[in-house]
Amino acid sequence: MKKFCSTIACLTLLASVSSSQFNPDSVMIRSIFNEVLANGECYENLRYLCKDIGARLSGSEEADKAIVWGKLTMEGLGMDTVYLQPVIVPHWTRGSVESGYLIDGEVQEEVQICALGGSVGTVGKLRAQVIEVKHLEELAELGREKVEGKIVFFNRALDPLLINTGAAYGGAFDQRSKGASEAARYGAVGALVRSLTHALDTFPHTGAMNYEEGVTHIPAAAISTVDARMLHGKLKENPEIEFQLQLSCQNLPNVEQYNVIGELRGSENPDEYIVVGGHLDSWDIGEGAHDDGAGIVQSMEVARTFLALNYQPKHTLRVVLFINEENGNNGGKTYAKVAEEKGETHVAAIESDSGGFTPRGYSMEGTDHQYATVKGWQDLLEPYNLHLFRRGWSGVDIRPLKNDRVALFGLIPDSQRYFDFHHSRNDVFEQVHKRELELGASSIAALIYLLDSDGISPNEN
């Protein structure tokens, strides 16, 4: 009797085991994670990109070196095809002079600043009284009389109540992108912008700004959050306080650089493409480790993993290292334009550009049917703590591909520390955790495998 009961218990236990464990998709996903976590090369690739090449602003020699490195690395993986796609990119340089001083009577105090990308330089040293605002609309309320001849200090912090730090960043972004032109409309001579980060530190965070046509181009710089707090306090004590700004940045003529593209040829649908990528360029300070060296090496790791597992995709897999995401997105726009001109069919695209932190899931732009398909894979991916499957932003580089058929995805890592490093000198290799980076690469490869093997048509067939 005991033996009979034991047999029944074993059968019951086996029946209770999720059938997904014996699903071929489940087995393949486990193999992907095993391969990357045991034999992954993305961390060492990131070390080389950051330490041997460094910051890679579009138009720079370092960006040229990164392009060559990307091509050679993908050729070394044994991909079917690797080639360069010409892209015209802007060429802005920071220059060697960059300083800011708070002047309160006879007292001068140095503050940590960095020019915003695209800013014009100063003619010598620019010294003017400072006026503080939090929102662009305040400039109209103040009017030309109170703004003219001054340096406008935009001091709106990221909203600390928003759990999604990307949403907090988006809520403060306009002061960096539009602040200088809006201030110039009212006669301002310069702009200072509080760094877009929750961190309270002395690292100023750069980023792209834009000048509007017909408006005077005035110099613009980011100020660290510690110094922004200090300047705010000083202005309360003395509204007549001045600021001295010196920048030697320049906008030079456009140059030609390249997207780097590697392909694994599809066995069944070679003329249908699944894209995975990130942006090869970075800002010129720090090493561009999280933004977006992580996405670059994770994308290449997908191809390496498929080759190591002898998995031949049904659709052609394209790994694209996009150039010029940071200050123009010409790489993404060019890729989409060429694809349209050639009449290429894209099934899906996934971008990693939110840092090399622990992956949580995926955001998606697509049809209701495509979203339902992805939600159907939730049980396969949940064992790897991939629990976010939400509709939302995919990525800057792949967004130009958007139409009513292609499914666009963005990897969602834990976001809480991303903007501590974003666009700053602190975005270096040492800030990336090896296992977190590899888990991200595995998560991307798993999604691409499902997209390739199971399919993701825009509508029910």
C-alpha positions as CSV (number, residue, x, y, z in Angstrom):
1,M,0.0,0.0,0.0
2,K,2.8,2.4,0.9
3,K,4.5,1.7,-2.4
4,F,1.3,2.4,-4.3
5,C,0.8,5.7,-2.5
6,S,4.4,6.7,-3.2
7,T,3.9,6.0,-6.9
8,I,0.7,8.1,-6.9
9,A,2.6,10.9,-5.1
10,C,5.4,10.9,-7.7
11,L,2.9,11.0,-10.6
12,T,1.0,13.9,-8.9
13,L,4.3,15.8,-8.5
14,L,5.2,15.3,-12.1
15,A,1.8,16.4,-13.2
16,S,2.2,19.6,-11.1
17,V,5.4,20.6,-12.9
18,S,4.7,23.3,-15.4
19,S,4.5,21.9,-18.9
20,S,6.5,24.9,-20.0
21,Q,9.6,23.3,-18.6
22,F,9.4,20.7,-21.4
23,N,8.4,23.3,-24.0
24,P,11.1,23.6,-26.7
25,D,10.9,27.4,-26.3
26,S,11.6,27.1,-22.6
27,V,14.6,24.8,-23.2
28,M,16.0,27.2,-25.8
29,I,15.6,30.2,-23.5
30,R,17.3,28.3,-20.7
31,S,20.2,27.5,-23.1
32,I,20.5,31.2,-24.0
33,F,20.8,32.3,-20.4
34,N,23.3,29.5,-19.7
35,E,25.5,30.4,-22.6
36,V,25.6,34.1,-21.9
37,L,26.1,33.7,-18.1
38,A,28.8,31.1,-18.6
39,N,30.6,32.2,-21.7
40,G,29.5,35.8,-22.4
41,E,31.9,38.2,-24.0
42,C,29.8,41.4,-23.6
43,Y,31.5,42.6,-20.4
44,E,35.0,42.3,-21.9
45,N,33.8,44.0,-25.1
46,L,32.5,46.8,-23.0
47,R,35.8,47.1,-21.1
48,Y,37.6,47.5,-24.4
49,L,35.1,50.0,-25.8
50,C,35.3,52.2,-22.7
51,K,38.9,51.9,-21.7
52,D,40.7,51.5,-25.1
53,I,38.5,53.9,-27.1
54,G,36.6,56.0,-24.5
55,A,34.0,58.7,-25.2
56,R,32.7,58.6,-28.8
57,L,30.9,61.8,-29.8
58,S,29.7,61.9,-33.4
59,G,32.3,63.4,-35.7
60,S,35.2,62.6,-33.4
61,E,38.3,60.4,-34.0
62,E,37.1,58.2,-31.1
63,A,33.8,57.6,-32.9
64,D,35.8,56.6,-36.0
65,K,37.8,54.1,-33.9
66,A,34.6,52.7,-32.4
67,I,33.2,52.1,-35.9
68,V,36.3,50.2,-36.9
69,W,36.2,48.2,-33.7
70,G,32.5,47.4,-34.1
71,K,33.0,46.1,-37.6
72,L,36.1,44.0,-36.7
73,T,34.4,42.6,-33.6
74,M,31.3,41.4,-35.6
75,E,33.5,40.0,-38.3
76,G,35.3,38.1,-35.7
77,L,32.0,36.5,-34.5
78,G,31.6,34.9,-37.9
79,M,28.5,36.7,-39.0
80,D,27.4,36.2,-42.6
81,T,27.7,39.8,-43.6
82,V,29.2,42.9,-41.9
83,Y,29.2,46.3,-43.6
84,L,29.2,50.0,-43.0
85,Q,26.3,52.3,-43.9
86,P,27.3,56.0,-44.5
87,V,25.7,58.6,-42.3
88,I,26.2,62.4,-42.3
89,V,26.6,63.5,-38.7
90,P,27.2,66.8,-36.9
91,H,30.6,67.7,-35.6
92,W,30.5,69.6,-32.3
93,T,33.6,70.0,-30.1
94,R,33.7,71.0,-26.4
95,G,37.1,72.7,-26.7
96,S,39.7,72.9,-23.9
97,V,38.3,75.8,-21.9
98,E,35.2,75.3,-19.7
99,S,34.7,77.2,-16.4
100,G,32.1,78.7,-14.3
101,Y,32.4,81.1,-11.3
102,L,29.8,82.5,-8.9
103,I,30.7,86.1,-8.1
104,D,29.3,87.7,-4.9
105,G,31.0,91.0,-4.5
106,E,34.7,90.4,-4.1
107,V,34.2,86.7,-3.6
108,Q,34.5,84.2,-6.5
109,E,33.5,80.6,-6.1
110,E,34.1,78.0,-8.7
111,V,31.2,75.7,-9.7
112,Q,31.0,72.5,-11.7
113,I,29.6,73.1,-15.2
114,C,29.8,71.6,-18.6
115,A,28.7,73.0,-22.0
116,L,25.5,71.5,-23.4
117,G,25.9,69.7,-26.6
118,G,25.5,72.0,-29.6
119,S,26.1,75.2,-27.6
120,V,28.1,78.1,-29.0
121,G,31.1,79.2,-27.1
122,T,31.5,82.5,-25.2
123,V,33.6,85.4,-26.5
124,G,36.2,85.4,-23.8
125,K,34.6,85.5,-20.4
126,L,30.9,86.1,-20.1
127,R,29.9,87.8,-16.9
128,A,26.3,88.8,-16.0
129,Q,23.7,88.9,-13.3
130,V,21.8,85.6,-12.7
131,I,18.0,85.3,-12.7
132,E,16.4,82.0,-11.6
133,V,13.3,80.3,-13.0
134,K,11.9,76.8,-12.8
135,H,9.7,76.7,-15.9
136,L,10.0,78.2,-19.4
137,E,6.7,80.0,-18.9
138,E,8.1,82.1,-16.2
139,L,10.2,84.0,-18.8
140,A,7.1,85.5,-20.3
141,E,5.9,86.5,-16.9
142,L,9.2,88.2,-16.1
143,G,9.3,89.9,-19.6
144,R,12.3,91.4,-21.4
145,E,12.8,94.1,-18.9
146,K,13.8,91.6,-16.1
147,V,15.6,89.1,-18.4
148,E,17.6,91.2,-20.8
149,G,21.3,91.1,-20.3
150,K,21.2,88.3,-17.7
151,I,22.1,84.7,-17.5
152,V,19.0,82.6,-16.9
153,F,19.3,79.8,-14.4
154,F,16.8,77.0,-15.0
155,N,16.5,75.2,-11.7
156,R,13.7,72.6,-12.1
157,A,14.6,69.3,-10.4
158,L,13.5,65.9,-11.6
159,D,10.2,65.0,-9.9
160,P,11.2,62.7,-7.0
161,L,7.7,61.3,-6.7
162,L,7.7,59.6,-10.1
163,I,8.8,56.0,-9.7
164,N,9.6,55.9,-13.4
165,T,12.8,57.9,-13.6
166,G,12.5,58.2,-17.4
167,A,9.2,60.0,-16.9
168,A,10.9,62.3,-14.4
169,Y,13.7,63.0,-16.9
170,G,11.1,63.8,-19.6
171,G,9.3,66.2,-17.3
172,A,12.4,68.3,-16.9
173,F,13.9,67.9,-20.4
174,D,12.5,71.0,-22.0
175,Q,14.7,73.4,-19.9
176,R,17.8,71.7,-21.4
177,S,16.6,71.4,-25.0
178,K,14.7,74.7,-25.3
179,G,15.9,76.8,-22.4
180,A,18.6,78.8,-24.2
181,S,16.4,79.8,-27.1
182,E,13.5,80.7,-24.9
183,A,15.8,82.8,-22.7
184,A,17.3,84.5,-25.8
185,R,13.8,85.6,-26.9
186,Y,13.8,87.9,-23.9
187,G,17.3,89.2,-24.3
188,A,19.3,86.8,-22.1
189,V,23.0,86.5,-22.8
190,G,23.5,82.9,-21.4
191,A,21.7,79.9,-19.8
192,L,22.5,77.6,-17.0
193,V,20.5,74.4,-16.6
194,R,20.3,72.2,-13.5
195,S,21.7,68.7,-14.4
196,L,18.9,66.2,-15.2
197,T,19.5,63.7,-12.4
198,H,18.1,62.7,-9.0
199,A,21.6,62.4,-7.7
200,L,22.9,65.2,-5.4
201,D,26.6,65.3,-6.5
202,T,29.2,67.5,-8.3
203,F,28.9,65.8,-11.7
204,P,27.4,68.1,-14.3
205,H,25.3,66.3,-16.9
206,T,25.6,67.4,-20.5
207,G,23.1,66.6,-23.3
208,A,21.8,68.0,-26.5
209,M,20.2,71.4,-26.8
210,N,18.7,73.1,-29.9
211,Y,18.6,76.6,-31.2
212,E,15.5,77.9,-32.9
213,E,15.7,79.7,-36.2
214,G,15.6,83.5,-35.9
215,V,16.7,83.5,-32.3
216,T,20.1,84.6,-31.0
217,H,22.4,81.7,-30.2
218,I,23.5,82.2,-26.6
219,P,26.0,79.9,-24.7
220,A,24.4,77.2,-22.5
221,A,25.9,75.0,-19.8
222,A,24.7,72.4,-17.3
223,I,25.5,73.0,-13.6
224,S,25.8,70.1,-11.1
225,T,23.0,69.5,-8.6
226,V,25.2,70.4,-5.7
227,D,26.1,73.7,-7.2
228,A,22.6,74.4,-8.4
229,R,21.4,74.1,-4.8
230,M,24.2,76.4,-3.7
231,L,23.4,79.0,-6.4
232,H,19.7,78.9,-5.4
233,G,20.7,79.6,-1.8
234,K,23.0,82.4,-2.7
235,L,20.4,84.1,-4.9
236,K,18.0,84.1,-2.0
237,E,20.6,86.0,0.1
238,N,21.7,88.3,-2.7
239,P,19.5,88.6,-5.9
240,E,22.3,90.8,-7.5
241,I,24.7,87.9,-7.6
242,E,26.7,87.4,-10.9
243,F,28.0,84.4,-12.8
244,Q,31.1,84.2,-15.0
245,L,31.0,81.6,-17.8
246,Q,33.7,80.7,-20.3
247,L,33.2,78.0,-23.0
248,S,35.4,77.3,-26.0
249,C,33.0,74.9,-27.8
250,Q,32.4,75.0,-31.6
251,N,30.1,73.7,-34.2
252,L,32.1,72.5,-37.1
253,P,31.0,71.3,-40.6
254,N,29.2,67.9,-40.8
255,V,31.2,64.8,-41.5
256,E,30.5,61.3,-42.8
257,Q,30.6,58.4,-40.4
258,Y,28.8,55.1,-40.4
259,N,26.2,52.7,-38.9
260,V,27.8,49.3,-38.4
261,I,25.6,46.4,-39.5
262,G,26.1,42.7,-39.1
263,E,23.7,40.0,-40.4
264,L,22.9,36.4,-39.6
265,R,21.0,35.2,-42.7
266,G,17.5,33.8,-42.2
267,S,16.9,30.2,-43.2
268,E,13.2,30.6,-44.1
269,N,12.5,34.3,-44.5
270,P,15.9,35.9,-45.4
271,D,14.3,39.0,-46.8
272,E,12.4,39.7,-43.5
273,Y,14.5,41.4,-40.8
274,I,14.6,41.5,-37.1
275,V,16.9,44.3,-35.8
276,V,18.7,44.5,-32.5
277,G,20.9,47.5,-31.7
278,G,22.0,50.4,-29.6
279,H,24.0,53.6,-30.3
280,L,27.7,53.5,-30.8
281,D,28.2,57.2,-30.2
282,S,28.3,58.7,-26.7
283,W,28.8,62.1,-25.2
284,D,32.4,63.3,-25.0
285,I,32.7,63.1,-21.2
286,G,32.9,59.9,-19.3
287,E,33.2,56.6,-21.3
288,G,29.6,56.1,-22.4
289,A,29.4,52.8,-20.5
290,H,25.7,52.7,-19.6
291,D,24.8,55.2,-22.4
292,D,25.1,53.3,-24.7
293,G,28.1,51.0,-24.6
294,A,25.9,48.5,-22.7
295,G,23.4,48.3,-25.5
296,I,26.1,47.9,-28.1
297,V,27.8,45.0,-26.5
298,Q,24.5,43.3,-25.5
299,S,23.3,43.5,-29.2
300,M,26.5,41.9,-30.4
301,E,26.2,39.2,-27.7
302,V,22.8,38.1,-29.1
303,A,24.6,37.2,-32.4
304,R,27.5,35.5,-30.6
305,T,25.0,33.5,-28.5
306,F,23.0,32.3,-31.5
307,L,26.2,31.2,-33.3
308,A,27.5,29.5,-30.2
309,L,24.2,27.5,-29.8
310,N,24.1,26.7,-33.6
311,Y,20.7,28.5,-33.8
312,Q,20.0,29.7,-37.3
313,P,17.2,32.2,-37.3
314,K,14.3,31.9,-39.6
315,H,14.4,35.6,-40.3
316,T,17.6,37.6,-41.0
317,L,18.9,39.0,-37.8
318,R,20.5,42.4,-38.1
319,V,22.7,43.8,-35.4
320,V,22.9,47.6,-35.9
321,L,25.4,49.8,-34.1
322,F,23.8,53.2,-34.8
323,I,25.8,56.4,-35.0
324,N,24.7,59.8,-33.8
325,E,21.8,59.1,-31.4
326,E,22.9,61.7,-28.9
327,N,22.8,64.8,-31.0
328,G,20.7,64.2,-34.1
329,N,19.6,60.6,-34.5
330,N,20.9,60.7,-38.1
331,G,22.0,57.0,-37.8
332,G,18.4,55.9,-37.0
333,K,16.9,58.1,-39.6
334,T,19.3,57.0,-42.3
335,Y,18.8,53.3,-41.5
336,A,15.0,53.7,-41.8
337,K,15.3,55.8,-45.0
338,V,17.6,53.3,-46.8
339,A,15.3,50.4,-45.7
340,E,12.3,52.2,-47.1
341,E,14.1,53.0,-50.4
342,K,15.1,49.3,-50.7
343,G,11.6,48.1,-49.9
344,E,12.8,46.0,-47.0
345,T,10.4,44.2,-44.7
346,H,11.0,44.6,-41.0
347,V,9.2,42.2,-38.6
348,A,10.5,43.6,-35.4
349,A,13.2,45.8,-33.8
350,I,14.5,45.9,-30.3
351,E,16.8,48.6,-28.8
352,S,18.8,48.6,-25.6
353,D,19.5,52.2,-24.5
354,S,18.5,52.4,-20.8
355,G,21.7,51.2,-19.2
356,G,23.2,47.9,-18.2
357,F,21.2,47.4,-15.1
358,T,19.1,44.3,-14.0
359,P,16.5,43.7,-16.7
360,R,12.8,43.9,-15.7
361,G,11.0,43.4,-19.0
362,Y,10.2,45.1,-22.3
363,S,8.3,48.1,-23.5
364,M,6.5,47.8,-26.9
365,E,5.0,49.8,-29.7
366,G,2.8,47.7,-31.9
367,T,-0.8,46.5,-32.6
368,D,-3.2,45.0,-30.1
369,H,-2.6,41.5,-31.6
370,Q,1.2,41.9,-31.4
371,Y,0.9,43.0,-27.8
372,A,-1.3,40.0,-27.0
373,T,1.3,37.7,-28.6
374,V,4.1,39.0,-26.4
375,K,1.9,38.8,-23.3
376,G,1.4,35.1,-24.2
377,W,5.2,34.6,-23.7
378,Q,5.0,35.9,-20.1
379,D,5.1,32.4,-18.5
380,L,8.3,31.5,-20.5
381,L,10.1,34.7,-19.4
382,E,8.8,35.1,-15.8
383,P,11.4,32.5,-14.4
384,Y,14.1,35.1,-15.3
385,N,12.3,37.9,-13.4
386,L,11.1,39.5,-16.6
387,H,7.7,40.7,-15.5
388,L,7.1,44.0,-17.3
389,F,5.3,43.7,-20.6
390,R,4.0,47.2,-21.2
391,R,3.1,49.4,-24.1
392,G,5.3,52.5,-24.4
393,W,8.4,54.0,-25.9
394,S,10.8,51.7,-27.7
395,G,13.9,53.7,-28.5
396,V,15.3,56.7,-30.4
397,D,17.3,54.7,-33.0
398,I,14.5,52.3,-34.1
399,R,11.6,54.7,-33.8
400,P,12.0,55.9,-37.5
401,L,11.0,52.3,-38.5
402,K,7.6,52.7,-36.9
403,N,4.6,51.8,-39.2
404,D,1.5,49.7,-38.8
405,R,3.3,46.4,-39.2
406,V,6.7,46.4,-37.4
407,A,6.8,45.7,-33.7
408,L,9.2,47.9,-31.8
409,F,10.7,47.0,-28.4
410,G,12.9,48.6,-25.7
411,L,14.6,46.6,-23.0
412,I,13.5,47.8,-19.6
413,P,16.2,47.6,-16.9
414,D,15.8,48.8,-13.4
415,S,15.9,52.6,-13.9
416,Q,16.6,54.0,-10.5
417,R,20.3,54.7,-10.9
418,Y,20.5,55.3,-14.6
419,F,20.3,59.1,-14.5
420,D,23.0,59.1,-11.8
421,F,25.4,58.4,-14.7
422,H,23.6,59.5,-17.8
423,H,25.6,62.1,-19.8
424,S,28.2,62.6,-17.1
425,R,31.9,62.0,-16.4
426,N,30.7,59.3,-14.0
427,D,29.4,57.1,-16.8
428,V,32.4,54.8,-16.8
429,F,33.0,51.0,-17.2
430,E,33.4,50.5,-13.4
431,Q,29.8,51.5,-12.9
432,V,28.5,48.5,-14.9
433,H,27.9,45.2,-13.1
434,K,29.0,42.2,-15.1
435,R,26.1,39.9,-14.2
436,E,23.5,42.6,-14.7
437,L,24.9,43.4,-18.2
438,E,24.8,39.7,-19.1
439,L,21.3,39.2,-17.8
440,G,20.2,42.1,-20.1
441,A,21.9,40.5,-23.1
442,S,20.2,37.2,-22.3
443,S,16.8,38.9,-22.0
444,I,17.2,40.5,-25.4
445,A,18.3,37.2,-27.0
446,A,15.4,35.4,-25.5
447,L,12.9,37.9,-26.9
448,I,14.5,37.8,-30.3
449,Y,14.4,34.0,-30.3
450,L,10.6,34.1,-29.6
451,L,10.0,36.8,-32.2
452,D,11.9,34.7,-34.7
453,S,10.6,31.2,-34.0
454,D,7.0,31.9,-33.0
455,G,6.4,35.0,-35.1
456,I,4.6,38.3,-34.4
457,S,2.2,39.3,-37.2
458,P,0.4,42.6,-36.8
459,N,-3.1,41.1,-37.1
460,E,-4.7,37.7,-36.7
461,N,-4.2,35.7,-39.9
